[in-house]
């Protein structure tokens, strides 16, 4: 018996070690190793890939590469199930959820992934109940029982997972926990599709919990708490804030900053917009960020320029409240400053450079013969090639208005913003946001952002999107038809070929 036990341990534990499948492992498993170059006998086939969660929960030993041991995994599942125990009160459920949150905070990333898997797979809707309810609904279509059958189907589709997440939200810190959980979860969805149901559940709940009806619009000023201004510095995603003098300039008398706040995250702006009050549509970011510039008298300004809009919570990706933020800010500004008549952006074009690198070969032949010849002479290639063009574009800041390279870059940027679409939507993420809100592409600005970031994104080009309050719905309708609203100046820049 002792020998048999020893053989069993040797045979099975060897499979858990990295590098299982060598001659040594084959020998331990009872297979003969290679002798004098002979082909070794086949060892038992090793299991590849991660074990299903159900198998891990039934196991005794943890395999190499697995985070939580089976016993710890079962304990975590029991703790999660206790949170949604129908026999306990909401208060007790919240206490149990808080205990899970505290335990989770001390886990490493791979251990947290196991918790995500438990939430995703072990708290799914009952498949049999869903199937039965769906059959009942289909059978009731067109009858007096259809409404009741729909209610039955809706109830069957509600997962224990939703109830679990709702119980976590009871705790004062629960909302922060869930938002951070999803932020950490999102990068892993492509590599592990088992997590998709948990992500979908969180996004659905967040779309309800963070509806704009429940958000507060607040102005952020120099008199706001220092902790809030520090968050402004931390989350600024468009034009980095370099110093306290920089942030003070952005909160000066001719500037405005507004953010949306949720009652459960009271000191964190979910999204914020920075506004410059000026006398005309701005064509460059440098004057707006110039700390030495004299402030404009706010009550004399005619134009509001939205020059930075930053989402602060990765965990709220897919939850749209940016368009509502702009509408609310416009209404607030109009009440405070009745002279304001023009509302526009000064926006980056983050995807332009990469798009042009892929599309230059197809755009160049659309130039007429004269323009091809002019461009070719400048870049040293007749006909002009994409490689030479892109190399010449690196000198963007030094190109004057008559440069064929500069003119072509302006043409290409117009094509990118006004015609490049995917599934009927603009391919540029910033364009997709503003055009989806009813704005139009108003003007392209050469060297609008000469910073290294601006050059890297778009050779320094920036764009103004105009919010014509009387035509927002018209522009949305055009976009739904696959057409982008552009000004006459931008239309003139389209390539004709």
Secondary structure in CASP SS format (residue, H / E / C, confidence):
PFRMAT SS
TARGET T0000
AUTHOR 0000-0000-0000
METHOD secondary structure of the structure
MODEL  1
X C 1.00
X H 1.00
X H 1.00
X H 1.00
X H 1.00
X H 1.00
X H 1.00
X H 1.00
X H 1.00
X H 1.00
X H 1.00
X H 1.00
X H 1.00
X H 1.00
X H 1.00
X H 1.00
X C 1.00
X C 1.00
X C 1.00
X C 1.00
X C 1.00
X C 1.00
X H 1.00
X H 1.00
X H 1.00
X H 1.00
X H 1.00
X H 1.00
X C 1.00
X C 1.00
X C 1.00
X C 1.00
X C 1.00
X C 1.00
X C 1.00
X C 1.00
X C 1.00
X C 1.00
X C 1.00
X C 1.00
X C 1.00
X C 1.00
X C 1.00
X C 1.00
X C 1.00
X C 1.00
X C 1.00
X C 1.00
X C 1.00
X C 1.00
X C 1.00
X C 1.00
X H 1.00
X H 1.00
X H 1.00
X H 1.00
X H 1.00
X H 1.00
X C 1.00
X C 1.00
X C 1.00
X C 1.00
X C 1.00
X C 1.00
X C 1.00
X C 1.00
X C 1.00
X C 1.00
X C 1.00
X H 1.00
X H 1.00
X H 1.00
X H 1.00
X H 1.00
X H 1.00
X H 1.00
X H 1.00
X H 1.00
X H 1.00
X H 1.00
X H 1.00
X H 1.00
X H 1.00
X C 1.00
X C 1.00
X C 1.00
X C 1.00
X C 1.00
X C 1.00
X H 1.00
X H 1.00
X H 1.00
X H 1.00
X H 1.00
X H 1.00
X H 1.00
X H 1.00
X H 1.00
X H 1.00
X H 1.00
X H 1.00
X H 1.00
X H 1.00
X H 1.00
X H 1.00
X C 1.00
X C 1.00
X C 1.00
X H 1.00
X H 1.00
X H 1.00
X H 1.00
X H 1.00
X H 1.00
X H 1.00
X H 1.00
X H 1.00
X H 1.00
X H 1.00
X H 1.00
X H 1.00
X C 1.00
X C 1.00
X C 1.00
X C 1.00
X C 1.00
X H 1.00
X H 1.00
X H 1.00
X H 1.00
X H 1.00
X H 1.00
X H 1.00
X H 1.00
X H 1.00
X H 1.00
X H 1.00
X H 1.00
X H 1.00
X H 1.00
X C 1.00
X C 1.00
X C 1.00
X C 1.00
X C 1.00
X H 1.00
X H 1.00
X H 1.00
X H 1.00
X H 1.00
X H 1.00
X H 1.00
X H 1.00
X H 1.00
X H 1.00
X H 1.00
X H 1.00
X C 1.00
X C 1.00
X H 1.00
X H 1.00
X H 1.00
X H 1.00
X H 1.00
X H 1.00
X H 1.00
X H 1.00
X H 1.00
X C 1.00
X C 1.00
X C 1.00
X C 1.00
X C 1.00
X H 1.00
X H 1.00
X H 1.00
X H 1.00
X H 1.00
X H 1.00
X H 1.00
X H 1.00
X H 1.00
X H 1.00
X H 1.00
X H 1.00
X H 1.00
X C 1.00
X C 1.00
X C 1.00
X C 1.00
X C 1.00
X C 1.00
X H 1.00
X H 1.00
X H 1.00
X H 1.00
X H 1.00
X H 1.00
X H 1.00
X H 1.00
X H 1.00
X H 1.00
X H 1.00
X H 1.00
X H 1.00
X H 1.00
X H 1.00
X H 1.00
X H 1.00
X C 1.00
X C 1.00
X H 1.00
X H 1.00
X H 1.00
X E 1.00
X E 1.00
X E 1.00
X E 1.00
X E 1.00
X C 1.00
X C 1.00
X C 1.00
X C 1.00
X C 1.00
X C 1.00
X H 1.00
X H 1.00
X H 1.00
X H 1.00
X H 1.00
X H 1.00
X H 1.00
X H 1.00
X H 1.00
X H 1.00
X C 1.00
X C 1.00
X C 1.00
X C 1.00
X C 1.00
X C 1.00
X C 1.00
X C 1.00
X H 1.00
X H 1.00
X H 1.00
X H 1.00
X H 1.00
X H 1.00
X H 1.00
X C 1.00
X C 1.00
X C 1.00
X C 1.00
X E 1.00
X E 1.00
X E 1.00
X E 1.00
X E 1.00
X E 1.00
X E 1.00
X E 1.00
X C 1.00
X C 1.00
X E 1.00
X C 1.00
X C 1.00
X C 1.00
X C 1.00
X C 1.00
X E 1.00
X E 1.00
X E 1.00
X E 1.00
X E 1.00
X E 1.00
X E 1.00
X E 1.00
X C 1.00
X C 1.00
X C 1.00
X C 1.00
X C 1.00
X C 1.00
X H 1.00
X H 1.00
X H 1.00
X H 1.00
X C 1.00
X C 1.00
X C 1.00
X C 1.00
X C 1.00
X C 1.00
X C 1.00
X C 1.00
X C 1.00
X H 1.00
X H 1.00
X H 1.00
X C 1.00
X C 1.00
X E 1.00
X E 1.00
X E 1.00
X E 1.00
X E 1.00
X E 1.00
X E 1.00
X E 1.00
X E 1.00
X C 1.00
X C 1.00
X H 1.00
X H 1.00
X H 1.00
X C 1.00
X C 1.00
X C 1.00
X C 1.00
X C 1.00
X H 1.00
X H 1.00
X H 1.00
X H 1.00
X H 1.00
X H 1.00
X H 1.00
X H 1.00
X H 1.00
X H 1.00
X H 1.00
X H 1.00
X H 1.00
X H 1.00
X H 1.00
X C 1.00
X C 1.00
X C 1.00
X C 1.00
X C 1.00
X E 1.00
X E 1.00
X E 1.00
X E 1.00
X C 1.00
X E 1.00
X C 1.00
X C 1.00
X C 1.00
X C 1.00
X H 1.00
X H 1.00
X H 1.00
X H 1.00
X H 1.00
X H 1.00
X H 1.00
X H 1.00
X H 1.00
X H 1.00
X H 1.00
X H 1.00
X H 1.00
X C 1.00
X C 1.00
X C 1.00
X C 1.00
X H 1.00
X H 1.00
X H 1.00
X H 1.00
X H 1.00
X H 1.00
X H 1.00
X H 1.00
X H 1.00
X H 1.00
X H 1.00
X C 1.00
X C 1.00
X C 1.00
X C 1.00
X C 1.00
X C 1.00
X H 1.00
X H 1.00
X H 1.00
X H 1.00
X H 1.00
X H 1.00
X H 1.00
X H 1.00
X C 1.00
X C 1.00
X H 1.00
X H 1.00
X H 1.00
X C 1.00
X C 1.00
X C 1.00
X C 1.00
X C 1.00
X H 1.00
X H 1.00
X H 1.00
X H 1.00
X H 1.00
X H 1.00
X H 1.00
X H 1.00
X H 1.00
X H 1.00
X H 1.00
X H 1.00
X H 1.00
X H 1.00
X H 1.00
X C 1.00
X C 1.00
X E 1.00
X E 1.00
X C 1.00
X C 1.00
X E 1.00
X E 1.00
X C 1.00
X C 1.00
X H 1.00
X H 1.00
X H 1.00
X H 1.00
X H 1.00
X H 1.00
X H 1.00
X H 1.00
X C 1.00
X C 1.00
X C 1.00
X E 1.00
X E 1.00
X E 1.00
X E 1.00
X E 1.00
X E 1.00
X C 1.00
X C 1.00
X C 1.00
X C 1.00
X C 1.00
X C 1.00
X H 1.00
X H 1.00
X H 1.00
X H 1.00
X H 1.00
X H 1.00
X H 1.00
X C 1.00
X C 1.00
X C 1.00
X E 1.00
X E 1.00
X E 1.00
X E 1.00
X E 1.00
X C 1.00
X C 1.00
X C 1.00
X C 1.00
X C 1.00
X H 1.00
X H 1.00
X H 1.00
X H 1.00
X H 1.00
X H 1.00
X H 1.00
X H 1.00
X H 1.00
X C 1.00
X C 1.00
X C 1.00
X C 1.00
X C 1.00
X E 1.00
X C 1.00
X H 1.00
X H 1.00
X H 1.00
X H 1.00
X H 1.00
X H 1.00
X C 1.00
X C 1.00
X C 1.00
X C 1.00
END
